[in-house]
Amino acid sequence: MVNTLVHRNYSIGGSKIRIFMFDDRVEFHSPGRLPNTVTIEKMKIGISYARNPLIAGKQDI
């Protein structure tokens, strides 16, 4: 759930986080696409990008 909140695209007005509950899992769907610098291949090797660094706690102070 935290990951969904941190990485959602808040500029999409009227969009909502959706939660799907199944017998064997829970899925969280966050509005928006991957940021321009992120690909599925990069995610597989551990490269990430914080779309909302303040929420993620990754801001420079």
Phi, psi and omega in degrees: 000317180300316179301320179297317179291319183291322188259002181289158179265102184284352179279352178274102184292140177076002181273154183228151170286134180248139179241124179247126181249127179239171179298327187246001182192167172235132179243137177247126179246122182254137180297145175107163179265177174295144175300157184306327184273354185254134173235164177298322179299317178295321179296323181297332180260008172097006178278131181224170179216129179272107179295327181235078187300329179295315178292322182287346182079024183247022180278151175277131180250000000 
